Amino acid sequence: MISLKKLLQISRPRFWIYGLGPFLLAIAHLVRVDAVYSIPIMVVFGIFFTLPANLLVYGVNDIFDQETDALNPKKDSYENRLQKNEIVPLFYVIIFLLAPFILIEILAGDLPSLLIFLSTLFLLVFYSAPPLRFKNIPLVDSMVNGLMSVAPFIFALVFVGQPLPLITIVAGGLWAMALHIFSAIPDIDTQAGLTTTATWLGEKKSLVFVSTLLVSSIALGAIFATPALLLIGLPYLIIFMLPLWKSHSLFSLYKKIPLVTFVSGTLLFFMILFL
């Protein structure tokens, strides 16, 4: 058996905003252009990007990261360590939660949206699962994470047959890549068995790289959308570059990212609706 409390811990509720946020931004865009298809269906898939999708990506991650998680101090306090006797129950819960959404997509969507949905599930699983295990391939790990983050945005627009704003998607992908690499920097010392972008570049080069990705994302958004995105991106840039100027706990900065993302995402949501 596995408790509901443990399932929630595995799904990392503080990180739900990374999948749900892009989906809600897509909804704001659809409202802006008067292209909302069906509010009940949108609510259903909004629910998918909370517990079900996050339990899938982080549950699979915890199943296949047992060795490195045993050395990771984050699992002792900030997160929770999966026990071996919880793996099989977790697997069944994940399947139980996914099945209804796959069925709804088959019945309510069309072929393009189904392909996007299944591709999203593919990325969520094989980001951590062998034989592909994208998280263990430098640069590919961050690019796949970027795709995972923009996938909910793409799915919502494809579901209702709206054209995709490619510049927006690229900017969002670069932003997600930056956050992903930054989040991996505090784990460099405990992930000697993994070859991630962060372990490959090292701490300082990773900080420079994530700052570059973020500046590129902000520039694209400011040029092709609204200059107000400069203000939304500024807090991230300060967090990313602060350790380059003076000694600072990367882990303490990392813990601030979800809150910054929630506030920034909320502002961006209303900007899309009204600006």
NUMAR-995166 format. One line per 5 residues: number of its first residue (from 1); for each residue x, y, z of N, C-alpha, C. Coordinates in steps of 0.02 Angstrom, whole numbers, m for minus. Atoms other than C-alpha are relative to their C-alpha. Example, Ala and Ser with C-alpha at 12.3 -4.5 7.8 and 13.67 -1.06 7.14 Angstrom:
2
1) 45/m59/0/615/m225/390/45/60/0 | m42/m59/m3/684/m53/357/m39/55/37
# end
This chain:
275
1) 42/m60/0/0/0/0/44/63/0 | m35/m64/m1/50/180/m24/m52/53/16 | 48/m48/m25/m33/324/65/m10/59/m47 | 13/m59/40/m113/477/m15/52/54/16 | m51/m49/m19/10/586/82/65/m14/m37
6) m62/17/35/156/492/5/m6/13/m75 | 11/m14/71/81/505/m169/7/74/m15 | m7/m73/9/66/693/m149/72/22/6 | m71/m17/m8/245/703/m87/40/m18/m62 | m35/21/60/306/605/m237/m14/47/m58
11) 20/m43/56/210/720/m356/27/71/4 | m30/m67/m9/299/876/m286/m50/56/m15 | 51/m51/15/146/992/m275/28/70/m14 | m29/m67/12/259/1146/m269/24/8/m72 | m23/m3/70/314/1100/m447/m57/m9/m50
16) 57/9/46/139/1073/m519/m7/60/m47 | 6/m61/41/147/1252/m584/38/m5/m65 | m40/5/61/277/1200/m713/m37/m33/m57 | 41/29/52/150/1096/m808/m68/34/m6 | 66/m32/0/m14/1174/m756/5/72/m24
21) m8/m70/19/53/1350/m782/m4/11/m75 | 4/m8/72/86/1334/m970/m69/m17/m28 | 68/16/22/m85/1251/m991/m47/58/13 | 43/m58/m16/m169/1398/m904/17/60/m43 | m19/m55/45/m70/1521/m1009/m32/m11/m69
26) 33/15/64/m138/1432/m1163/m75/16/5 | 71/m16/m9/m315/1449/m1092/m10/76/m4 | 5/m73/4/m285/1636/m1068/4/23/m73 | m6/m18/70/m229/1647/m1249/m64/m17/m38 | 61/20/35/m383/1552/m1308/m59/46/17
31) 52/m48/m19/m498/1667/m1209/10/66/m36 | m16/m64/33/m409/1817/m1283/m22/0/m73 | 18/3/71/m442/1757/m1460/m69/m31/m12 | 68/27/4/m618/1692/m1421/m1/m69/m32 | m4/67/30/m570/1512/m1460/m5/m55/52
36) 9/52/m51/m616/1419/m1300/m48/m53/m27 | 38/54/31/m681/1250/m1357/m55/m25/47 | 48/27/m48/m765/1176/m1204/29/7/69 | m27/m11/m67/m741/1234/m1026/5/m65/40 | m8/63/m38/m779/1062/m949/61/m41/m23
41) m58/37/25/m649/979/m1062/65/33/21 | m60/m35/m21/m521/1113/m1022/14/m10/75 | m7/13/m72/m554/1089/m836/27/m71/12 | m22/69/m7/m530/901/m856/75/m6/m14 | m71/6/15/m361/920/m939/43/45/45
46) m35/m39/m51/m314/1056/m815/14/m44/61 | m10/47/m55/m339/923/m681/55/m49/m16 | m52/46/19/m228/806/m780/70/27/14 | m66/m29/m10/m83/927/m766/14/18/72 | m15/m7/m71/m95/925/m576/29/m67/24
51) m26/62/m29/m77/759/m484/18/m54/m52 | m17/56/45/m86/633/m630/65/9/m38 | m60/m10/40/47/709/m742/63/4/43 | m58/m8/m43/163/754/m598/18/m64/36 | m14/65/m30/145/586/m514/35/m46/m51
56) m32/38/53/193/509/m681/74/18/m7 | m70/m19/13/351/611/m712/44/m9/62 | m42/5/m60/413/616/m532/0/m71/29 | 2/69/m24/355/440/m489/49/m43/m39 | m48/37/41/450/366/m636/71/21/17
61) m66/m26/m20/597/477/m588/24/m34/64 | m20/29/m65/598/411/m409/12/m75/m6 | m10/72/9/582/230/m467/69/m15/m28 | m63/15/34/736/240/m578/59/40/26 | m55/m38/m30/839/358/m469/15/m24/70
66) m10/26/m67/849/245/m317/72/8/24 | m70/m1/m21/1039/239/m315/23/71/17 | m22/m68/m13/1070/426/m330/m41/33/55 | 41/m29/m52/924/470/m216/24/m21/70 | m26/24/m64/1006/366/m78/55/46/26
71) m55/m46/m19/1148/495/m78/m22/73/2 | 23/m68/7/1041/649/m101/m32/26/65 | 28/m26/m63/1013/750/59/m68/34/m7 | 66/m30/12/862/837/m22/m56/m48/19 | 51/50/m13/768/673/2/m14/m9/75
76) 8/6/m72/789/685/190/m45/54/30 | 40/m54/m29/694/848/211/m44/33/m53 | 37/m39/49/643/947/57/m46/m44/m43 | 40/48/38/579/794/m37/m10/m63/41 | 12/61/m36/539/614/8/28/m59/m39
81) m33/56/33/631/453/m29/m50/m58/m10 | 44/56/16/532/314/m117/30/m64/26 | m23/64/m26/544/145/m32/m15/m55/m51 | 7/53/50/562/m16/m132/m68/m33/2 | 66/32/m4/399/m89/m66/m57/45/m23
86) 52/m47/25/307/65/m132/0/4/m76 | m7/m6/73/362/44/m314/m60/m29/m37 | 55/33/35/228/m80/m370/m66/36/13 | 62/m39/m10/82/12/m284/1/66/m37 | m5/m64/36/145/175/m359/m13/m10/m74
91) 11/15/71/147/97/m532/m74/m8/m15 | 71/11/12/m34/41/m517/m41/65/8 | 35/m64/m9/m91/211/m452/10/45/m61 | m14/m40/59/m6/298/m598/m43/m22/m59 | 42/27/55/m94/184/m724/m74/17/11
96) 70/m14/m17/m260/207/m634/m18/73/m13 | 14/m70/10/m246/396/m642/6/21/m73 | m10/m19/70/m187/404/m823/m55/m25/m46 | 47/32/46/m314/287/m902/m60/43/m18 | 60/m40/18/m468/402/m890/16/57/m48
101) m18/m57/42/m376/548/m970/17/m22/m71 | m14/27/67/m312/442/m1114/m65/m15/m36 | 65/16/30/m490/380/m1144/m37/63/m20 | 34/m64/16/m561/558/m1137/31/32/m62 | m34/m30/57/m430/618/m1260/m18/m37/m65
106) 18/40/59/m470/475/m1380/m71/17/m23 | 71/m13/16/m657/513/m1371/m13/72/m20 | 16/m70/10/m653/703/m1368/47/37/m47 | m49/m34/41/m496/748/m1465/1/m26/m71 | m11/26/68/m436/723/m1642/70/m29/m3
111) m65/34/6/m280/637/m1710/59/45/19 | m57/m43/m20/m161/788/m1694/5/8/76 | m3/m9/m73/m209/819/m1512/18/m65/36 | m18/64/m30/m197/633/m1473/75/m13/m6 | m72/10/9/m22/627/m1546/40/44/47
116) m34/m45/m46/30/778/m1443/m6/m27/71 | 11/26/m67/m46/701/m1286/43/m61/13 | m41/61/m9/39/533/m1312/74/16/m1 | m70/m21/1/203/620/m1354/20/30/67 | m13/m28/m66/190/715/m1191/10/m56/52
121) m7/57/m45/165/552/m1095/67/m36/m12 | m63/32/19/314/478/m1189/59/37/32 | m55/m40/m28/427/622/m1134/0/m5/76 | 4/3/m73/364/616/m954/28/m66/27 | m24/66/m21/405/430/m943/75/m8/m14
126) m69/17/20/569/417/m1039/50/55/16 | m48/m47/m28/644/573/m964/43/m36/52 | m36/37/m53/693/455/m821/8/m74/m15 | 0/73/9/654/279/m882/48/m23/m54 | m40/30/54/776/170/m979/m47/m30/m52
131) m70/m7/21/823/134/m1114/20/70/m21 | m17/m67/26/812/316/m1170/30/44/55 | m24/m36/m59/832/401/m999/34/66/m20 | m25/m64/26/849/576/m1072/37/41/53 | m30/m40/m53/898/649/m903/74/m14/10
136) m70/19/m7/1066/562/m917/42/18/m61 | m36/m20/60/1117/644/m1081/7/76/1 | m9/m72/m4/1194/819/m1070/m32/37/m59 | 37/m43/45/1096/956/m1160/m67/m31/m20 | 64/33/16/965/828/m1213/m46/2/60
141) 42/m1/m60/905/822/m1033/m37/66/7 | 32/m65/m6/871/1009/m1031/m47/15/m58 | 43/m11/58/798/1012/m1207/m66/m39/8 | 60/40/m11/677/871/m1165/m42/32/55 | 38/m34/m53/630/962/m1005/m36/61/m26
146) 32/m57/32/595/1116/m1109/m62/m21/m39 | 57/26/37/482/1014/m1222/m57/m21/46 | 50/21/m48/393/940/m1072/m39/60/28 | 31/m59/m29/358/1114/m1006/m47/36/m49 | 43/m34/48/286/1186/m1167/m53/m46/m29
151) 49/48/27/190/1026/m1210/m72/15/22 | 70/m16/m19/35/1075/m1106/m27/60/m39 | 20/m58/39/29/1243/m1197/m17/m21/m72 | 11/24/69/45/1159/m1367/m63/m43/m4 | 58/45/0/m84/1026/m1322/m65/38/0
156) 62/m37/m6/m217/1152/m1272/m18/34/m66 | 14/m35/63/m199/1249/m1435/m15/m49/m56 | 13/50/52/m191/1095/m1546/m69/m32/10 | 65/31/m15/m345/1022/m1458/m57/40/m30 | 54/m42/27/m450/1171/m1516/15/23/m70
161) m14/m16/70/m366/1185/m1686/27/70/m12 | m29/m67/8/m278/1351/m1655/72/m4/m25 | m69/m1/23/m114/1398/m1741/48/9/59 | m48/m3/m54/41/1383/m1634/45/61/m7 | m47/m57/1/138/1543/m1590/71/m25/13
166) m64/34/m7/310/1471/m1624/51/40/41 | m48/m40/m39/410/1617/m1552/m15/m7/75 | 20/8/m70/312/1604/m1389/22/m68/26 | m18/68/m21/343/1416/m1382/76/m5/9 | m73/1/m6/530/1438/m1413/22/37/63
171) m18/m39/m60/541/1573/m1279/m16/m38/63 | 19/40/m58/448/1463/m1156/45/m60/10 | m45/56/m4/559/1315/m1197/68/20/28 | m65/m25/m25/718/1417/m1166/m5/16/74 | 12/m15/m71/646/1478/m1001/0/m64/41
176) 4/63/m36/607/1299/m948/68/m35/3 | m67/29/m1/780/1239/m998/43/33/53 | m39/m37/m50/858/1375/m890/m18/m23/70 | 22/21/m66/753/1327/m739/21/m71/15 | m18/70/m10/789/1142/m764/74/m7/18
181) m72/6/m14/978/1163/m770/17/31/68 | m14/m32/m65/978/1283/m622/m21/m45/57 | 24/44/m54/876/1159/m519/46/m60/11 | m45/57/m5/1007/1025/m554/67/18/30 | m66/m21/m25/1156/1128/m497/11/m20/73
186) m12/20/m70/1130/1097/m309/12/m75/8 | m8/72/m5/1132/909/m347/64/m26/m31 | m60/21/36/1299/907/m439/42/m48/43 | m43/41/m43/1393/834/m290/m29/m68/16 | 32/64/m18/1266/694/m262/m22/m39/m62
191) 21/34/61/1242/646/m445/60/m21/m42 | m61/21/36/1413/578/m488/m14/m55/m50 | 16/54/46/1329/430/m572/m41/23/m60 | 39/m27/55/1228/544/m687/41/49/m41 | m33/m48/43/1289/643/m836/m53/49/m24
196) 49/m51/17/1174/793/m837/35/60/m29 | m30/m62/25/1201/963/m916/38/34/56 | m32/m33/m57/1242/1030/m742/66/m34/20 | m62/35/m19/1370/895/m699/52/5/m56 | m45/m5/57/1444/909/m874/35/69/m2
201) m27/m68/3/1468/1098/m867/34/21/65 | m24/m25/m64/1503/1119/m682/m41/60/22 | 43/m52/m31/1430/1252/m567/3/67/m37 | m6/m68/28/1498/1415/m640/m23/3/m73 | 21/1/70/1476/1369/m824/m75/m10/m6
206) 73/11/1/1300/1308/m786/m37/64/15 | 32/m64/m18/1256/1474/m704/3/49/m58 | m6/m44/58/1321/1569/m855/m47/m24/m55 | 43/28/53/1227/1452/m973/m74/15/14 | 71/m11/m15/1060/1467/m881/m17/75/m5
211) 12/m72/7/1078/1657/m876/m6/19/m74 | 3/m13/72/1109/1657/m1064/m66/m24/m29 | 64/26/23/957/1548/m1096/m57/45/21 | 53/m43/m25/850/1660/m987/m2/67/m38 | m3/m63/37/909/1820/m1072/m28/m9/m71
216) 26/14/67/871/1741/m1242/m76/m6/2 | 72/8/m7/697/1693/m1182/m34/68/10 | 29/m66/m14/662/1867/m1113/2/44/m62 | m7/m41/60/727/1950/m1271/m53/m18/m52 | 51/21/48/613/1846/m1383/m69/24/21
221) 65/m20/m24/463/1881/m1273/m10/76/m3 | 5/m73/m1/500/2067/m1258/m7/28/m71 | 1/m24/69/527/2089/m1446/m65/m18/m35 | 57/24/40/384/1984/m1512/m66/0/39 | 63/m2/m39/257/1999/m1369/m8/67/34
226) 6/m63/m37/274/2137/m1241/63/14/40 | m59/m18/m40/420/2231/m1160/m9/m13/75 | 13/12/m71/336/2199/m992/31/m66/24 | m32/63/m19/415/2026/m997/69/11/29 | m64/m16/m30/578/2111/m951/m5/0/76
231) 11/m2/m73/507/2140/m776/m13/m69/28 | 15/67/m24/443/1962/m761/64/m43/3 | m61/40/2/613/1890/m808/54/23/47 | m53/m28/m42/715/2004/m695/13/m39/64 | m14/39/m62/690/1906/m531/39/m64/m13
236) m38/61/17/750/1746/m616/73/16/m14 | m69/m18/19/903/1833/m686/41/17/62 | m35/m16/m62/948/1900/m514/18/m65/38 | m12/64/m35/931/1725/m438/55/m39/m35 | m49/39/38/1034/1644/m577/70/29/5
241) m66/m32/3/1175/1772/m574/29/17/69 | m24/m18/m66/1186/1807/m388/59/m43/23 | m57/41/m23/1300/1656/m352/65/15/m38 | m61/m17/37/1421/1719/m487/36/60/30 | m29/m61/m30/1449/1881/m391/26/m12/70
246) m22/13/m68/1461/1816/m214/m24/m68/23 | 18/66/m25/1451/1656/m115/m71/0/26 | 70/4/m20/1271/1605/m92/m23/m73/m4 | 26/68/0/1179/1445/m52/m45/m11/m61 | 40/14/60/1117/1378/m219/m65/m34/18
251) 61/36/m19/993/1266/m131/m53/47/27 | 48/m48/m26/913/1412/m39/m31/41/m56 | 26/m35/58/896/1504/m205/m47/m45/m40 | 40/49/37/828/1348/m289/m70/m6/31 | 64/7/m34/689/1337/m157/m46/60/m12
256) 40/m60/13/631/1513/m204/m32/m2/m70 | 22/0/70/603/1469/m388/m75/m15/m8 | 72/13/9/427/1391/m371/m43/61/18 | 39/m59/m18/362/1546/m281/7/55/m52 | m12/m50/52/442/1663/m408/m39/m19/m63
261) 35/24/60/367/1556/m547/m75/9/7 | 72/m9/m11/193/1562/m469/m19/73/m9 | 15/m71/5/197/1751/m453/7/24/m72 | m13/m21/69/273/1777/m626/m53/m28/m47 | 50/31/43/152/1654/m706/m68/32/7
266) 64/m34/m12/3/1739/m626/m2/68/m36 | m4/m64/35/60/1908/m692/m5/m10/m75 | 1/13/72/89/1834/m864/m69/m20/m24 | 68/21/16/m83/1754/m863/m46/61/m13 | 43/m59/7/m169/1922/m837/26/47/m55
271) m26/m39/55/m52/2008/m960/m26/m26/m67 | 26/30/61/m106/1885/m1095/m73/17/m9 | 72/m14/4/m288/1916/m1054/m16/72/m17 | 21/m70/2/m286/2105/m1046/47/47/m38 | m46/m47/35/m131/2178/m1133/m1/m11/m75
# end
